[in-house]
């Protein structure tokens, strides 16, 4: 098995090979955190969402038909879980310790981070996802295109 071949990793994971799923987890965990963060604007919630994404993916990977679309499938799960978390948060059932900005940051850093979060929050979801994956997660255009299931030209446009 070629460890770089996503299709082969997905097929092995579908057959119950946990090491292959672990490689996929390592490959996409930070991207799912970034994607969740683009919706939740809370790092701790985004980390929790990413964990739920991989738990759901592990449980449901056998249902994935297009093995070459694993990243886009995972991103869809991430969006759904993040939406569920937002609904829970709006109902007041979110964890009590939520913080947008760490209290240990200097006031200047807090203001800058708050301004950036507010600006990101005003963008359409698709643009926010793209910016967070590119500039927060430092992903190359090809990887972003795979995760968001769009062309490299759309990412670069």
C-alpha positions in Angstrom: 0.0 0.0 0.0 1.2 3.5 -0.9 0.9 5.5 2.3 0.5 8.7 0.2 -2.5 7.3 -1.7 -5.6 8.6 0.0 -7.8 6.1 -1.9 -5.8 3.2 -0.6 -5.9 4.6 2.9 -9.7 5.0 2.8 -10.1 1.5 1.4 -7.9 0.0 4.1 -9.8 2.0 6.8 -13.1 0.8 5.4 -11.7 -2.8 5.8 -11.0 -2.0 9.5 -7.3 -1.1 9.3 -7.1 1.3 12.2 -3.5 2.4 11.3 -4.8 3.7 7.9 -7.6 5.6 9.6 -4.9 7.0 12.0 -2.9 8.3 9.0 -6.1 10.0 7.6 -6.7 11.5 11.1 -3.2 12.9 11.2 -3.5 14.3 7.7 -6.9 16.0 8.2 -7.2 16.8 11.9 -5.9 20.3 11.9 -7.9 21.1 8.8 -11.1 20.0 10.5 -10.2 22.1 13.5 -9.7 25.1 11.2 -12.9 24.4 9.3 -14.9 24.1 12.5 -13.2 27.3 13.8 -14.4 29.2 10.7 -18.0 28.5 11.8 -17.7 28.4 15.6 -15.1 31.2 16.3 -14.0 29.3 19.4 -10.8 27.2 19.4 -12.0 24.8 22.2 -15.3 24.2 20.5 -13.5 23.7 17.2 -11.2 21.1 18.8 -14.3 19.3 20.2 -16.0 19.4 16.9 -13.0 17.9 15.1 -13.0 15.0 17.6 -16.7 14.4 16.9 -16.0 14.6 13.2 -13.5 11.8 13.4 -15.7 9.7 15.7 -18.5 10.0 13.1 -16.1 9.3 10.2 -14.7 6.2 11.9 -18.3 4.9 12.5 -19.6 5.8 9.0 -16.5 5.3 6.8 -18.0 2.2 5.2 -20.8 4.3 3.7 -18.3 6.5 1.7 -18.8 5.5 -1.9 -16.4 8.0 -3.6 -13.1 7.1 -1.9 -11.3 9.9 -3.7 -13.7 12.4 -2.1 -12.8 11.6 1.5 -11.7 15.1 2.4 -14.9 16.7 1.0 -17.0 14.0 2.8 -15.1 14.8 6.1 -15.6 18.5 5.6 -19.4 17.9 5.2 -19.5 16.0 8.5 -17.5 18.9 10.1 -20.0 21.5 8.8 -23.0 19.5 10.1 -21.4 19.0 13.5 -20.4 22.6 13.7 -24.0 23.7 12.9 -25.3 21.4 15.6 -22.9 22.9 18.1 -24.0 26.4 17.0 -27.7 25.5 17.5 -26.8 24.1 21.0 -24.8 27.2 21.8 -27.7 29.5 20.8 -30.0 27.5 23.0 -27.6 28.1 25.9 -26.4 24.5 26.3 -22.8 25.2 25.2 -20.0 24.6 27.7 -19.7 27.4 30.3 -15.9 28.0 29.7 -16.1 29.4 26.2 -13.7 32.2 25.4 -13.1 33.8 22.0 -9.7 35.2 23.1 -7.4 33.9 25.8 -7.3 36.2 28.8 -3.5 36.0 29.0 -3.1 37.9 25.7 -2.0 41.5 25.9 -4.8 44.1 25.4 -3.4 45.0 21.9 -3.4 41.3 20.9 -6.9 40.9 22.2 -8.2 43.9 20.2 -6.5 42.6 17.0 -7.8 39.1 17.4 -11.3 40.4 18.1 -11.2 42.6 15.0 -10.0 39.7 12.9 -12.7 37.4 14.3 -15.4 40.1 13.6 -14.1 40.6 10.1 -14.1 36.8 9.4 -17.6 36.6 10.9 -18.9 39.0 8.3 -17.7 37.0 5.3 -19.9 34.4 3.6 -19.3 30.9 5.0 -17.5 29.6 1.9 -15.0 32.5 1.9 -14.5 32.2 5.6 -13.7 28.5 5.3 -11.2 29.2 2.5 -9.4 32.0 4.4 -9.2 30.0 7.6 -7.8 26.9 5.9 -5.3 29.0 3.9 -4.0 31.4 6.6 -4.8 29.7 9.9 -4.0 26.2 8.9 -1.4 27.2 6.1 -2.7 24.6 3.7 -1.6 24.6 0.0 -4.2 25.4 -2.6 -4.5 21.8 -3.8 -5.3 20.5 -0.3 -7.9 23.3 0.2 -9.5 22.4 -3.1 -9.7 18.8 -2.1 -11.3 19.6 1.3 -13.8 22.1 0.0 -14.4 20.1 -3.2 -13.7 23.0 -5.5 -11.1 23.7 -8.2 -7.6 25.0 -7.4 -8.5 28.0 -9.6 -11.5 28.7 -7.3 -9.2 28.7 -4.3 -6.7 30.9 -6.0 -9.3 33.3 -7.5 
